[in-house]
């Protein structure tokens, strides 16, 4: 019997892009990667869990910052090769830069301009 996770078209590295979108506004917060275990854990725990390519391990969004993403709805696209999560962004910060969303740079007049404010300094979020 095929499972939900088996219906995903994983890339050659066993990953799929995952888009996190604020459930009540539709704003795209971030894009990350999931492997099978990350997707299964996201479903089981009801919160966004990604696969960190740099650390080569599961990464529970907010495990250090407290800015978790509570899963509201889960979808895949028509090709089954992208995951879309409608989430509640706890604390209002999704980006490691301290902004609401990772897409804070907008192309204007031949350059990228930062158009979203920093809500909290990184040094306050990530105390190492």
Phi and psi restraints in degrees (value plus and minus 20) as a CYANA .aco file:
   2 UNK   PHI     -98.6   -58.6
   2 UNK   PSI     117.0   157.0
   3 UNK   PHI    -116.1   -76.1
   3 UNK   PSI     149.0   189.0
   4 UNK   PHI     -75.5   -35.5
   4 UNK   PSI     -63.6   -23.6
   5 UNK   PHI     -85.2   -45.2
   5 UNK   PSI     -52.1   -12.1
   6 UNK   PHI     -91.1   -51.1
   6 UNK   PSI     -36.8     3.2
   7 UNK   PHI     -99.4   -59.4
   7 UNK   PSI     -29.2    10.8
   8 UNK   PHI    -101.4   -61.4
   8 UNK   PSI     121.5   161.5
   9 UNK   PHI    -112.5   -72.5
   9 UNK   PSI      75.3   115.3
  10 UNK   PHI     -95.5   -55.5
  10 UNK   PSI     126.4   166.4
  11 UNK   PHI     -96.2   -56.2
  11 UNK   PSI    -198.6  -158.6
  12 UNK   PHI     -81.7   -41.7
  12 UNK   PSI     -41.4    -1.4
  13 UNK   PHI    -112.3   -72.3
  13 UNK   PSI     -17.6    22.4
  14 UNK   PHI      59.3    99.3
  14 UNK   PSI       5.9    45.9
  15 UNK   PHI    -141.7  -101.7
  15 UNK   PSI     141.9   181.9
  16 UNK   PHI    -160.0  -120.0
  16 UNK   PSI     120.2   160.2
  17 UNK   PHI     -89.3   -49.3
  17 UNK   PSI     122.0   162.0
  18 UNK   PHI    -147.2  -107.2
  18 UNK   PSI     102.8   142.8
  19 UNK   PHI    -119.3   -79.3
  19 UNK   PSI     110.5   150.5
  20 UNK   PHI    -124.3   -84.3
  20 UNK   PSI     104.8   144.8
  21 UNK   PHI    -145.8  -105.8
  21 UNK   PSI     113.8   153.8
  22 UNK   PHI     -82.4   -42.4
  22 UNK   PSI     103.3   143.3
  23 UNK   PHI     -83.4   -43.4
  23 UNK   PSI     -52.3   -12.3
  24 UNK   PHI    -116.6   -76.6
  24 UNK   PSI     -34.3     5.7
  25 UNK   PHI    -137.0   -97.0
  25 UNK   PSI     -40.8    -0.8
  26 UNK   PHI      62.2   102.2
  26 UNK   PSI     -19.0    21.0
  27 UNK   PHI     -88.7   -48.7
  27 UNK   PSI     111.3   151.3
  28 UNK   PHI     -95.8   -55.8
  28 UNK   PSI     102.3   142.3
  29 UNK   PHI    -110.9   -70.9
  29 UNK   PSI     -64.0   -24.0
  30 UNK   PHI    -188.0  -148.0
  30 UNK   PSI     147.0   187.0
  31 UNK   PHI    -150.0  -110.0
  31 UNK   PSI     114.0   154.0
  32 UNK   PHI    -162.4  -122.4
  32 UNK   PSI    -188.3  -148.3
  33 UNK   PHI    -139.9   -99.9
  33 UNK   PSI     129.9   169.9
  34 UNK   PHI    -149.6  -109.6
  34 UNK   PSI     124.7   164.7
  35 UNK   PHI    -126.0   -86.0
  35 UNK   PSI    -197.3  -157.3
  36 UNK   PHI     -77.5   -37.5
  36 UNK   PSI     -64.4   -24.4
  37 UNK   PHI     -85.3   -45.3
  37 UNK   PSI     -59.4   -19.4
  38 UNK   PHI     -83.1   -43.1
  38 UNK   PSI     -64.0   -24.0
  39 UNK   PHI     -85.8   -45.8
  39 UNK   PSI     -64.8   -24.8
  40 UNK   PHI     -82.0   -42.0
  40 UNK   PSI     -61.5   -21.5
  41 UNK   PHI     -87.9   -47.9
  41 UNK   PSI     -58.0   -18.0
  42 UNK   PHI     -78.1   -38.1
  42 UNK   PSI     -66.1   -26.1
  43 UNK   PHI     -83.8   -43.8
  43 UNK   PSI     -65.9   -25.9
  44 UNK   PHI     -86.6   -46.6
  44 UNK   PSI     -61.4   -21.4
  45 UNK   PHI    -111.4   -71.4
  45 UNK   PSI     -36.1     3.9
  46 UNK   PHI      50.8    90.8
  46 UNK   PSI       6.9    46.9
  47 UNK   PHI    -166.9  -126.9
  47 UNK   PSI     135.3   175.3
  48 UNK   PHI     -89.2   -49.2
  48 UNK   PSI     106.3   146.3
  49 UNK   PHI    -149.0  -109.0
  49 UNK   PSI     106.3   146.3
  50 UNK   PHI    -135.5   -95.5
  50 UNK   PSI     153.6   193.6
  51 UNK   PHI    -129.2   -89.2
  51 UNK   PSI     100.5   140.5
  52 UNK   PHI    -103.1   -63.1
  52 UNK   PSI      94.2   134.2
  53 UNK   PHI     -89.5   -49.5
  53 UNK   PSI     -52.7   -12.7
  54 UNK   PHI     -94.6   -54.6
  54 UNK   PSI     -58.6   -18.6
  55 UNK   PHI    -110.5   -70.5
  55 UNK   PSI     -34.4     5.6
  56 UNK   PHI      36.6    76.6
  56 UNK   PSI      27.8    67.8
  57 UNK   PHI    -179.1  -139.1
  57 UNK   PSI     147.9   187.9
  58 UNK   PHI     -85.1   -45.1
  58 UNK   PSI     126.6   166.6
  59 UNK   PHI    -154.5  -114.5
  59 UNK   PSI      91.3   131.3
  60 UNK   PHI    -102.4   -62.4
  60 UNK   PSI      92.6   132.6
  61 UNK   PHI     -72.7   -32.7
  61 UNK   PSI     105.5   145.5
  62 UNK   PHI      70.4   110.4
  62 UNK   PSI     -15.2    24.8
  63 UNK   PHI     -82.2   -42.2
  63 UNK   PSI     -48.5    -8.5
  64 UNK   PHI    -122.1   -82.1
  64 UNK   PSI     -61.6   -21.6
  65 UNK   PHI    -106.1   -66.1
  65 UNK   PSI     -42.8    -2.8
  66 UNK   PHI      66.1   106.1
  66 UNK   PSI     -22.9    17.1
  67 UNK   PHI    -109.1   -69.1
  67 UNK   PSI      48.1    88.1
  68 UNK   PHI     -94.8   -54.8
  68 UNK   PSI     142.5   182.5
  69 UNK   PHI    -137.3   -97.3
  69 UNK   PSI      89.1   129.1
  70 UNK   PHI    -100.3   -60.3
  70 UNK   PSI     105.6   145.6
  71 UNK   PHI     -93.5   -53.5
  71 UNK   PSI     105.8   145.8
  72 UNK   PHI    -125.7   -85.7
  72 UNK   PSI     -57.9   -17.9
  73 UNK   PHI    -175.6  -135.6
  73 UNK   PSI     127.7   167.7
  74 UNK   PHI    -148.4  -108.4
  74 UNK   PSI     111.1   151.1
  75 UNK   PHI    -156.7  -116.7
  75 UNK   PSI     142.1   182.1
  76 UNK   PHI    -145.4  -105.4
  76 UNK   PSI     138.5   178.5
  77 UNK   PHI    -100.1   -60.1
  77 UNK   PSI     157.5   197.5
  78 UNK   PHI     -81.3   -41.3
  78 UNK   PSI     -48.7    -8.7
  79 UNK   PHI    -109.3   -69.3
  79 UNK   PSI     -30.5     9.5
  80 UNK   PHI      53.5    93.5
  80 UNK   PSI       0.5    40.5
  81 UNK   PHI    -137.5   -97.5
  81 UNK   PSI      -5.2    34.8
  82 UNK   PHI    -164.7  -124.7
  82 UNK   PSI     116.8   156.8
  83 UNK   PHI    -123.7   -83.7
  83 UNK   PSI     116.0   156.0
  84 UNK   PHI    -139.4   -99.4
  84 UNK   PSI     103.0   143.0
  85 UNK   PHI    -132.9   -92.9
  85 UNK   PSI     106.6   146.6
  86 UNK   PHI    -108.4   -68.4
  86 UNK   PSI     102.7   142.7
  87 UNK   PHI    -150.4  -110.4
  87 UNK   PSI     140.3   180.3
  88 UNK   PHI    -121.9   -81.9
  88 UNK   PSI      95.5   135.5
  89 UNK   PHI    -104.3   -64.3
  89 UNK   PSI      84.2   124.2
  90 UNK   PHI     -88.0   -48.0
  90 UNK   PSI     110.6   150.6
  91 UNK   PHI      62.2   102.2
  91 UNK   PSI     -25.7    14.3
  92 UNK   PHI      53.4    93.4
  92 UNK   PSI     -12.9    27.1
  93 UNK   PHI    -142.9  -102.9
  93 UNK   PSI      99.4   139.4
  94 UNK   PHI    -125.8   -85.8
  94 UNK   PSI     -47.6    -7.6
  95 UNK   PHI    -111.8   -71.8
  95 UNK   PSI     122.2   162.2
  96 UNK   PHI     -85.3   -45.3
  96 UNK   PSI     -32.4     7.6
  97 UNK   PHI    -102.8   -62.8
  97 UNK   PSI     -23.3    16.7
  98 UNK   PHI      71.7   111.7
  98 UNK   PSI      -8.5    31.5
  99 UNK   PHI    -118.3   -78.3
  99 UNK   PSI     143.3   183.3
 100 UNK   PHI     -81.5   -41.5
 100 UNK   PSI     -60.5   -20.5
 101 UNK   PHI    -156.2  -116.2
 101 UNK   PSI     138.0   178.0
 102 UNK   PHI     -95.3   -55.3
 102 UNK   PSI     -39.7     0.3
 103 UNK   PHI    -111.6   -71.6
 103 UNK   PSI      46.9    86.9
 104 UNK   PHI    -122.0   -82.0
 104 UNK   PSI     -20.3    19.7
 105 UNK   PHI    -126.2   -86.2
 105 UNK   PSI     109.0   149.0
 106 UNK   PHI    -138.8   -98.8
 106 UNK   PSI     117.1   157.1
 107 UNK   PHI     -95.7   -55.7
 107 UNK   PSI     101.2   141.2
 108 UNK   PHI    -165.0  -125.0
 108 UNK   PSI     107.5   147.5
 109 UNK   PHI      31.5    71.5
 109 UNK   PSI      24.2    64.2
 110 UNK   PHI      61.5   101.5
 110 UNK   PSI      -9.2    30.8
 111 UNK   PHI    -170.6  -130.6
 111 UNK   PSI     145.9   185.9
 112 UNK   PHI    -111.6   -71.6
 112 UNK   PSI     104.5   144.5
 113 UNK   PHI    -134.9   -94.9
 113 UNK   PSI     116.8   156.8
 114 UNK   PHI     -97.3   -57.3
 114 UNK   PSI      99.0   139.0
 115 UNK   PHI    -138.5   -98.5
 115 UNK   PSI     -16.8    23.2
 116 UNK   PHI    -138.9   -98.9
 116 UNK   PSI     118.2   158.2
 117 UNK   PHI     -96.3   -56.3
 117 UNK   PSI     134.3   174.3
 118 UNK   PHI     -99.2   -59.2
 118 UNK   PSI     102.6   142.6
 119 UNK   PHI    -108.2   -68.2
 119 UNK   PSI     -48.1    -8.1
 120 UNK   PHI    -172.9  -132.9
 120 UNK   PSI     115.1   155.1
 121 UNK   PHI     -84.2   -44.2
 121 UNK   PSI     118.7   158.7
 122 UNK   PHI     -75.0   -35.0
 122 UNK   PSI     -56.5   -16.5
 123 UNK   PHI     -83.4   -43.4
 123 UNK   PSI     -47.6    -7.6
 124 UNK   PHI    -100.7   -60.7
 124 UNK   PSI     -47.4    -7.4
 125 UNK   PHI    -102.1   -62.1
 125 UNK   PSI     -67.8   -27.8
 126 UNK   PHI    -131.2   -91.2
 126 UNK   PSI      69.9   109.9
 127 UNK   PHI    -110.7   -70.7
 127 UNK   PSI      86.7   126.7
